[in-house]
Amino acid sequence: MLILKIRKRNYLKKKKIKEIKKELGEYSSIISDNSKVEYLEADPNSFILVDDEPYIILIEDKPYPTLKAALSGNLTGKTVTVDMGAIKFVSNGADIMSPGIVNADENIEPDDIVLIIDETHKKPLAIGVSLITGSEMVNNDIGKAIETKHYVGDNIWNFDLK
């Protein structure tokens, strides 16, 4: 369980919410128009709470959706599917290598935020940043494809506000 030292907690203004939604791009659907959105300043990472749920984490001041948002069904965006052999590595926080990728959205570009899912159950395993295009991820036989930012079992996953 992640123990956070909370420094500050306050509601965000519409202008700031709009900026965050723009940075999240296609993942902005996490925040609906009538959501209660709060900023939770904490160590080691700050969060954006959407209706009291930690749906967005700030890593180096950049917002990333959390797996809790993915599991809520509120997350739609670019996905990368990994084979079952990669799950052990992904759930230990490893970056995603091209050989373990069986499918990727064609429109993935470098620096896009992507959701990594497993091949069999289509369950979210991690959130990362693409290093190469979607077609390169599938076609390459070597090399790193995605830098993992958040994964099942990490401190963010174990964070609970209650």
One Martini backbone bead per residue (centre of mass of N, CA, C, O) as a GRO file, in nm:
protein
  162
    1MET     BB    1   0.095   0.037   0.024
    2LEU     BB    2   0.060   0.367  -0.036
    3ILE     BB    3   0.225   0.633   0.125
    4LEU     BB    4   0.108   0.957   0.159
    5LYS     BB    5   0.216   1.292   0.149
    6ILE     BB    6  -0.005   1.536   0.208
    7ARG     BB    7  -0.016   1.881   0.122
    8LYS     BB    8  -0.258   1.911  -0.099
    9ARG     BB    9  -0.620   1.998  -0.148
   10ASN     BB   10  -0.796   2.085  -0.458
   11TYR     BB   11  -0.988   2.241  -0.666
   12LEU     BB   12  -1.044   2.282  -1.005
   13LYS     BB   13  -1.041   2.479  -1.262
   14LYS     BB   14  -1.158   2.491  -1.577
   15LYS     BB   15  -0.891   2.577  -1.710
   16LYS     BB   16  -0.714   2.344  -1.592
   17ILE     BB   17  -0.884   2.112  -1.699
   18LYS     BB   18  -0.844   2.182  -1.996
   19GLU     BB   19  -0.536   2.140  -1.997
   20ILE     BB   20  -0.536   1.843  -1.911
   21LYS     BB   21  -0.712   1.736  -2.142
   22LYS     BB   22  -0.513   1.818  -2.363
   23GLU     BB   23  -0.273   1.640  -2.261
   24LEU     BB   24  -0.442   1.365  -2.275
   25GLY     BB   25  -0.628   1.375  -2.508
   26GLU     BB   26  -0.792   1.082  -2.574
   27TYR     BB   27  -0.807   1.059  -2.239
   28SER     BB   28  -1.016   1.295  -2.153
   29SER     BB   29  -1.274   1.112  -2.080
   30ILE     BB   30  -1.223   1.088  -1.776
   31ILE     BB   31  -1.336   1.385  -1.792
   32SER     BB   32  -1.622   1.507  -1.723
   33ASP     BB   33  -1.829   1.781  -1.707
   34ASN     BB   34  -1.945   1.665  -1.401
   35SER     BB   35  -1.686   1.644  -1.258
   36LYS     BB   36  -1.489   1.599  -0.977
   37VAL     BB   37  -1.191   1.804  -0.952
   38GLU     BB   38  -0.871   1.720  -0.806
   39TYR     BB   39  -0.585   1.823  -0.631
   40LEU     BB   40  -0.303   1.608  -0.524
   41GLU     BB   41  -0.052   1.692  -0.320
   42ALA     BB   42   0.238   1.472  -0.327
   43ASP     BB   43   0.437   1.212  -0.192
   44PRO     BB   44   0.590   1.139  -0.484
   45ASN     BB   45   0.297   1.185  -0.614
   46SER     BB   46   0.063   1.339  -0.801
   47PHE     BB   47  -0.296   1.397  -0.830
   48ILE     BB   48  -0.600   1.337  -1.007
   49LEU     BB   49  -0.923   1.368  -0.903
   50VAL     BB   50  -1.211   1.171  -1.001
   51ASP     BB   51  -1.450   1.133  -0.806
   52ASP     BB   52  -1.224   1.030  -0.580
   53GLU     BB   53  -1.033   0.919  -0.811
   54PRO     BB   54  -0.711   0.798  -0.925
   55TYR     BB   55  -0.692   0.876  -1.271
   56ILE     BB   56  -0.439   1.079  -1.228
   57ILE     BB   57  -0.095   1.119  -1.294
   58LEU     BB   58   0.199   1.296  -1.196
   59ILE     BB   59   0.483   1.296  -1.418
   60GLU     BB   60   0.672   1.544  -1.444
   61ASP     BB   61   0.397   1.726  -1.487
   62LYS     BB   62   0.256   1.483  -1.634
   63PRO     BB   63  -0.028   1.342  -1.751
   64TYR     BB   64  -0.161   1.019  -1.647
   65PRO     BB   65  -0.323   0.751  -1.669
   66THR     BB   66  -0.472   0.509  -1.486
   67LEU     BB   67  -0.572   0.186  -1.423
   68LYS     BB   68  -0.830   0.269  -1.280
   69ALA     BB   69  -0.946   0.406  -1.530
   70ALA     BB   70  -0.939   0.158  -1.713
   71LEU     BB   71  -1.123  -0.027  -1.525
   72SER     BB   72  -1.379   0.172  -1.536
   73GLY     BB   73  -1.418   0.240  -1.864
   74ASN     BB   74  -1.299   0.554  -1.919
   75LEU     BB   75  -1.084   0.430  -2.132
   76THR     BB   76  -0.978   0.576  -2.440
   77GLY     BB   77  -0.730   0.446  -2.672
   78LYS     BB   78  -0.423   0.355  -2.719
   79THR     BB   79  -0.321   0.018  -2.801
   80VAL     BB   80  -0.130  -0.262  -2.660
   81THR     BB   81  -0.046  -0.597  -2.734
   82VAL     BB   82   0.051  -0.869  -2.532
   83ASP     BB   83   0.192  -1.144  -2.458
   84MET     BB   84   0.193  -1.380  -2.208
   85GLY     BB   85   0.512  -1.367  -2.165
   86ALA     BB   86   0.513  -1.048  -2.075
   87ILE     BB   87   0.359  -1.015  -1.803
   88LYS     BB   88   0.580  -1.057  -1.591
   89PHE     BB   89   0.744  -0.805  -1.679
   90VAL     BB   90   0.527  -0.586  -1.666
   91SER     BB   91   0.452  -0.648  -1.352
   92ASN     BB   92   0.770  -0.542  -1.291
   93GLY     BB   93   0.821  -0.271  -1.492
   94ALA     BB   94   0.891  -0.321  -1.767
   95ASP     BB   95   0.968  -0.255  -2.058
   96ILE     BB   96   0.856  -0.266  -2.387
   97MET     BB   97   0.907  -0.510  -2.622
   98SER     BB   98   0.863  -0.594  -2.945
   99PRO     BB   99   0.844  -0.916  -2.930
  100GLY     BB  100   0.576  -0.894  -2.723
  101ILE     BB  101   0.416  -0.777  -2.964
  102VAL     BB  102   0.098  -0.840  -3.140
  103ASN     BB  103  -0.041  -0.544  -3.106
  104ALA     BB  104  -0.120  -0.217  -3.270
  105ASP     BB  105  -0.197   0.080  -3.322
  106GLU     BB  106  -0.143   0.249  -3.616
  107ASN     BB  107  -0.154   0.563  -3.481
  108ILE     BB  108   0.109   0.535  -3.342
  109GLU     BB  109   0.335   0.753  -3.187
  110PRO     BB  110   0.579   0.905  -3.072
  111ASP     BB  111   0.488   0.999  -2.734
  112ASP     BB  112   0.255   0.828  -2.677
  113ILE     BB  113  -0.009   0.729  -2.497
  114VAL     BB  114  -0.037   0.392  -2.365
  115LEU     BB  115  -0.218   0.086  -2.354
  116ILE     BB  116  -0.156  -0.216  -2.188
  117ILE     BB  117  -0.249  -0.543  -2.300
  118ASP     BB  118  -0.370  -0.853  -2.299
  119GLU     BB  119  -0.437  -1.112  -2.520
  120THR     BB  120  -0.670  -1.276  -2.372
  121HIS     BB  121  -0.837  -1.055  -2.166
  122LYS     BB  122  -0.790  -0.741  -2.212
  123LYS     BB  123  -0.615  -0.634  -1.979
  124PRO     BB  124  -0.476  -0.404  -1.792
  125LEU     BB  125  -0.112  -0.345  -1.721
  126ALA     BB  126  -0.029  -0.058  -1.861
  127ILE     BB  127   0.147   0.257  -1.881
  128GLY     BB  128   0.282   0.445  -2.164
  129VAL     BB  129   0.553   0.541  -2.385
  130SER     BB  130   0.618   0.577  -2.700
  131LEU     BB  131   0.909   0.520  -2.921
  132ILE     BB  132   0.729   0.413  -3.154
  133THR     BB  133   0.548   0.290  -3.385
  134GLY     BB  134   0.300   0.064  -3.426
  135SER     BB  135   0.425  -0.092  -3.669
  136GLU     BB  136   0.707  -0.129  -3.541
  137MET     BB  137   0.621  -0.296  -3.296
  138VAL     BB  138   0.525  -0.546  -3.469
  139ASN     BB  139   0.784  -0.578  -3.676
  140ASN     BB  140   0.985  -0.589  -3.464
  141ASP     BB  141   1.251  -0.807  -3.310
  142ILE     BB  142   1.379  -0.553  -3.167
  143GLY     BB  143   1.352  -0.367  -2.892
  144LYS     BB  144   1.225  -0.080  -2.768
  145ALA     BB  145   0.878   0.060  -2.744
  146ILE     BB  146   0.810   0.108  -2.424
  147GLU     BB  147   0.766   0.329  -2.159
  148THR     BB  148   0.708   0.270  -1.839
  149LYS     BB  149   0.493   0.434  -1.583
  150HIS     BB  150   0.254   0.214  -1.521
  151TYR     BB  151   0.165  -0.074  -1.308
  152VAL     BB  152   0.083  -0.360  -1.196
  153GLY     BB  153   0.177  -0.332  -0.846
  154ASP     BB  154   0.242  -0.064  -0.793
  155ASN     BB  155   0.210   0.216  -0.601
  156ILE     BB  156  -0.028   0.330  -0.763
  157TRP     BB  157  -0.206   0.079  -0.757
  158ASN     BB  158  -0.198   0.078  -0.421
  159PHE     BB  159  -0.357   0.326  -0.411
  160ASP     BB  160  -0.551   0.475  -0.135
  161LEU     BB  161  -0.771   0.720  -0.006
  162LYS     BB  162  -0.942   0.592   0.237
   0.00000   0.00000   0.00000
